[in-house]
């Protein structure tokens, strides 16, 4: 049970990090495109 919950927690955290990075990269590209 512990390993299963840790695996799911790690997977959730990993997906969350990926989503955050994608959102950060999108924000960076948007700001550079507007020239601000």
PyMOL commands that set and color helices and strands:
alter all, ss='L'
color gray80, all
select helices_A, chain A and resi 2-34
alter helices_A, ss='H'
color red, helices_A
deselect
rebuild
show_as cartoon
